[in-house]
Amino acid sequence: MDPLKILLVSSEVTPFAKTGGLADVVAALARQLGKLGHDVRVVMPYYGRLRKSEYAFESVERVQDVPMRCGEKRYWFSVSRSRLPKSNLDVYFVRCPELFDREGIYTQDPDEHLRFALLSRAALELCQWTQWAPDVVHANDWHTALMPLYLRTVYAWDKLFARTRTVLTIHNIGYQGVVSSETLRDLELQNERRLLYQEDLDQGRLNFLKTGILYANALTTVSKTYAREIQGEEHGMGLQALLRQRDDSLFGIVNGVDHEEWNPRKDPLIPHKFSERDLRGKEANKKALCEKFGLDYDPRAALIGCVSRLTAQKGFELLPDILPVLLHRENVRLVVLGSGEERYENYFNWLAGAFPTKVAFKAGFDNPLAHWIEAASDMFVMPSRYEPCGLNQMYSLRYGSIPIVRRTGGLADTVKPFDSATGEGTGFLFDEFTPEALYGALQRALAVWRDESAWRRLVQNAMRENFSWERQVEHYLALYRRLAPAQR
């Protein structure tokens, strides 16, 4: 089949700007599509911090100082490009210093809606100025969710987009881009009020993500279970009724893992390499990590790892009731890496002080240490309240660090309950969001840990799982071709 032309637009892309999994997913998906021969163009903002980065940027000649009207204001943008590492693809950067030259990627500034509306429109105008007609425009999260509506309104006149179809991926429905309806003029949608949710407008608001859900040709989210969960009251965040109406256009596709970056056989960020057939390096990593943090090393003690944002979504409120009990009663060690809410950082600092030979905590993010924790841990705990997909449980499987997770979202789709009778399964799951349920899962894991042959079988099961992007990209391609079966 002919290659597809795919426009991927995102507020962040690894390694240029990243706050979470969105950046990793967009970069990995683009890279894999490019490897398969498709014409992929990735567009993101040129944030001020990129001026100090190591990356080389070159101007796109035809797209410099382009005026764009946003209500009563006029902005000018230019486009530069830089090579996406480990690929032959270019990432295109929208330069508009007035909007993007700020301290953070995201802000609480009153013009936040304008920043990402301009990104969305600039991506489409880049296509116009270069006369490149995408088969598929793939928008990501609320920041670019107006693109399907813009194609039907502001850019409907241009035959360049006559056969373009749109996909919107919901990475986390908790972030929707809700703004005042007074911004319609800024967004150049003042003449399209009839196409927007009238109830929202009557209440003085506009919801970017809801608008995208209404007008995208297809919707995806990052796991099959999450696709079902967001159609219900508990996880739908107010959009469940609309998502149920669009159920036939909503697809759950689990994120992939970069098996080149996350590979214990050749990972340059870990002290000792290993494989499912030779696990000696894993134990050596465990010993070295304990020594690094001053923990008592004991090969009979299970090392529990955790690398995460420290937020309520990740289920950390379950831990204070059970960790001191676990550490008193069981021969375990705990290493935590993460940052987030002050109450959780304070708790882990206290826990490390209370159990200095059993618990280590490092605040912040440290990519080499994240790899090392995955490689050294016997178990990896992710007690999420909800988890659209999650990546760390897949990294853990890859490194034989057995996931202990709540049965929600992508965790339910990627971790199979271990059955001691059959020897099948890859981890331990619990259902109720309670400390008791999590403690029960930890106890089940420790019971298997004490059976050396059963544990080795479990570790090998986990390491043989395959959630690589080479496999997951096929689901996106099938959807793209379903939307745009006849290429130009």
N, C-alpha and C positions, 0 to 999 in steps of 0.2 A: 504493500500500500504506500501511497505517497506520504511524505513527511507532513506533519501538521505545523501550522504557525500558531504559537502559543504565547500570549502576553500574560506574564505573572506579575501582579502588583501587590506590594506589601509595605507596611510601615517599617519593617526590619528584616534584614537578611544577614545571616552569618557569613563571613566574620566582620562585616562592616558595621553592623549595629545589632545588638541583641539584648533582650531582657528576659526571654524565655524560649519555649520550644517552637514558637511561630517562626523565628528566624532560622532555626535549624531545618525545619520542615521545608520551607520555601527554597532554601539553598540546595538541599539534598534532592528534592523533587526536580528542580530545574537541571541540576547536574546530571541526573539519571536520564531525563528526557533528552538532554543534549547528547549523551552517550549513544542513545538509540537513533540519532540522526534527525531529530526534530528541530525546527527553527524556533528557539526559545529566547524571548527577551524579558529580562527581569527589570522592574522599575521600582525604585525606592527614593526617599528623600536624601539629599545631601545635607546631613546634619553638621553643625559647626565643628563638632569634635573630630570629624574626618579630616579637617585641615592639618591636624597634628598626627595623622596616621601614617603608616608606612606604605600605603597603597598609592599607586600612580594613576592619575586621572587625565584623560584627554577630552577636549571639547568635541561635541558632536556639531560639526560645522554648520549645518542648516538650522540648528535649533538653539539660537542664542538671542537673548533679550526679547523673548516673545511676550507680548502684552496679554494680560488676561483680566477681564473685568469680573469683579466679584461684588455685585451690588453697586454701591456708590464708590467703592475703592477700585483701584487698578494696581495690579502687581505685574512684575516682569520676572520671567523665569528663563533659565538656560539649562541645557542638559550636557552632562559629561558622562564618560563611561570608564569602567575599569574591569579587568578580567576577574571572573569568579574563580577563586583558587581551585585547583584540581579539575579544571574543565577548559573547554574552548569557547565558553560563553562569555558575553559581556553583560555586566549589570549597568543599567542606565540610572543616573542620579539626577534628580530634579533639584536644581539650585535656585533657591529663593531666600536669600539671607534674612529678609524681613520676617519670614515665617519659620525658617528651620535653623537659623543660627542662634540656638538657645542652649542652656545648660544641659537639659535632659532630652531624651527621645520623646517622652510624653510630658505634658505640662498641665497645669490647672488654669492656664491663661484663658481669657474670654474669647480668644480667636482660635481655640483648638480645632473647632469645626472647620474653619477656613484652611488650616494647614493641610488637612487630609482631603478636603474637597479639591484643593488645588492639585495635590498629588494625583488624584483620580483623573482630573481633567487634563493635566499635563501629560499623563501617560497616553491618553487618547490623542492628544495633539501631537505628541511625538510620532505616533503612527501616521497622522496626516502629513506632517512635514517631511517624513521619510517615505511616504506612499507605501507603507507596509500594512497589508490588510490581514489582521489576525483571524484565524478560524475560531479561536477560543480566547476570550478574556477571562482569566482566572483571578478573581478578587479574594482577599483574605481578611476576615474579621471586619468589625464595624468601620475601620478607617477607610476602606475602599468599597464599602457596601453600596454606595450611591452609583457606582459605575453602570450597573444594569439599567437604572433609570436614566442616567445621562445618555446612554446609547439610544434609548427610546424617545428622548426629548431633545436636548441641546444639540446632539450630534446625529439626529435622525435624518437630517438632510443629506448627509454625506454617503454616497453609494459605496465608498470604501468599506463601510461596515455593514453593508446590506446582508452579508451571509455570516456575520460574526455572531457567535453564541456565547452565553455567559455562564460561568460557574462561580458560586460563592461558597467558600469554606468557612464554617463556624469552628474556630479553634477553641473558644471559650465563650459560652453564651452569657456569662456573667457580665461581660463588657459589651454595651450596646450602642454607645454614642448617642445619648439622649440630650437634645439641645432645645433651646427655645424656638418656637415657631416663628419668632421675629427674624430668625436667621435665613428664612426662605429667600429673601432678596440677595443676601450675601452668596447664597448657594446657586443663584441664577435659576431658582425653581419657583419664583413668585407667580409665574403664569401656569404652573402645573399643579396647583392646589388640588384640583379634582382627582389627581392620580395618587394622592397621599391619603393616609388614614385620617378620615374626617374626625373621628372621636379624639385622636391625639391632637389634631389641630385645634379642636374646640377646647381642649384642656391646656392649650398653649405650648405644645411640645412637638418635636419631630424626632423620630427614632431612626438613626442611620441603618442599624442592623435589620430592623423590621422592614424598612423600605427595600433593602437588598433581598430579603427573604421573599418578599412579594413579587419582585420583578426578575430575579435571576432565572435563567432557563433550567438550571439544576443547582441543587444544594448538596454540599457534602459536609460531613463532620468526621471527627478523627477516630471514631471507632463505631462498630455496629451497635454495641450496647448503649453508648451515649446517644446515638441517633434515636433509639427508642426512649431513653430516659428524658430527653428534652421535649418529648411530646406529652409528658406527664406533668402534674401539678408541682411535684417536688423539685424538679430540675429544669422546668421550662422557663423560669424567670419571667413569666408574663407573656411569653411568645408561644406557649404550647398549643393554643387553639389554631393559630395560623400555621404552625408546623404540621399539625394533624391534617389540615386542609391540603398541605403540599406533600403529604406522605409519599405519593408516587414519584416525586421528584427529589426525595431526600435519601442520600446514600451514605452509609457509614463505611469509611475506609481507614483502616488502622495505619498510623504513621509507620514509616520504616526506620531502620537503623543503618548507619553507615558502617558496613562491616570492614572497611579499610581502617577507619579511625578507631573503632571499638573491636579490637582483635587481640586476645591475650597471647596469641602465638608470636606477635611482632609489635606489640604496643610499645613505643619508645618512652612512654611516660611512666612505666612501671619498672621496678627494680629487677623483677624476675619473670621471664616468659613461661607460659605453660599451655597445656592443651587438655582436652577431655581424657586423653589416653595417658598423659603424664602430668599429674597434679602436684608434683613436688614443688614446682615454682609457686603455686598458689599458697602453700603452707609457708614458703620462704617469704612471700610478700606479707603474710599475716605477722610473722615474727618481726620483720623489719618495721612494720607500721606500729606494732606495740612498742618496740624500742624507741621509735621516733617520738612517741607521745608519753613515754615513761609508764606504760601499762605493764602489769605482770603478764608475761607471755606463758601460756600453758596450752600445748596442743590439744588438750582435752576440753578446753574452754571454747565455747562457740563465740566467735566475733560477730556482732551485729552491727551492720553499717547503715548509715542514713545520710543521703545527700539531697537537699531539698530547699525550696523556699520555705521559710518558717511562718506559715500563715494558717488561719483557721481552716481553709479549704483542704489543707494537707492532713488534717486530722490530729494535730499535735495536742489538742485538748484532752485526748484519750490517754496520753502518756504519764502525766504526773501521778495518777492514781495507781499505776502498775509498775513503773520502772524501779522505784526504790525496793518494792517487794521482790521483783525479779532479781535485782542485783544482790539482795540479801540471801535469797533462797537458792539461786542457781549459779553455776560456774560459767558466767558469761562476761564478755567485754562489750563495750559500746563505743563507737566512734561516730560523731555527728559533724557534718559540714553544712553550713547554711547561714542565711541571714534573712531577716524579715521583721516580724512584730517583736517589739522590745520585750514583751512578757515572756515569749518563748526563748529568746536569746538569754534573758536573765535566768530562766529556769535551767537551761542546759549549763550555763556557767555555774550555777549553784550545785547541780548534780555532779559536775566534774570535780568541784571542790569537796563534795561530800564523799565521793568515791574516787579518790585520785589515782588509784592503781587499777581501776576498772572502767573508767569513763574518760573520754577525751572529747572536747568540743572546740571547733574552730569556726569563728564567725566570718562571714563573707563567702566569696566564691573563689575557688582555686582549682582550675581545670586539671593540672597534673595530680593534685591530691584527690580529686573526684575519681579519676581513673584508678589511682592506687587503692582507694577505699573499695571500689567495685572489685578489684582484683584480690584484695586481702580478705574481704568479709566472707564468712560462712553463710550468713543470712543478711537480708536487706529488708528493712521495714518501711512500708508505705501505707499508712492507715487512713487514706484520703476519705474525706466526707463525700467528695465527688471528684472524678478524674476523667476529663474528656478523652484523653488517650494515655498520657504518661509515657516517658521514655526511659526513666531509670530502671523500671522493672525489666525492660528489654535489654538494657545494658547489663543488668544483674544476671539475667539468664545466660547471656553471652559469656560472662565471666564465672559462671558456676556459683554465684552468690544467690542463694535461694530466696525468692521473694515471699514476704509475708504481707499480704495485701487485703484490702476490703474488696468485696465482690461488687464493683461499680465501674461503669464506663470501660475504658480501655484496659483496666486491670483485669476485669472479668473476661475480656476477649483474648488476653495474651498469657495468662497464668492458669495452668490446668491443675486442679486439686490432686495432690499426691495420694495414692492409694497403696498402703503398705502391703495389702494382700496380693495385688497384681504387679506392683512395682512400676505402675504407670503414673504420670503426672510430673509437674515441674515446680510446684510451690504449695503454699498454704493460704487459704482464703477464709474470711469471716464475713458475716452478713450484717448483723446489727451494729449500729454505730455506738458502741458502748465499750468502756474499758474492759469489762468482763469478756466480751467477745474477742477482743484483740489479745487479751491474756491467754484465752483458750487456744488461739491460733499459735501463739508463741510456745505454749506447752506442747502442742502437737508436734511442732517443729523440733523441739528439744528432745522429745521422745524418739523421733527418727534419728536425730543426730547421734544419740547414744548407741545406735545400731550401725556400726561402721560400714558393713556391706550395703545396707539399705540406703545409707546416705550417699555412698559413692554412686550407686545406681541413679539416685535422684539428681545428683550433680551432673552426671553424664547426660541424663534426659534433658536437663535445662540447657546445657551447652550445645546440644544438637538442634535446638529450635532455630528456625530461620525466619526472621522478620526483616530481612534486608530490603533496601529500596529496589534492588533488582526484581524482587518479587512484587512488592507493593505498587510499583509504578504501573504495572499492567492494569490494575483496577482503574486508575485515572485515565489511562489511554483508552480503555473500553468505553468509559463515559464520554470522553472527548469525541470519539468516533461516532458514538450514538447521537451526539448533538450535531456534529458536523461531518456527516458521512461522505459528502462529495467535496473534495478539496479543489482549490482553484488550479 
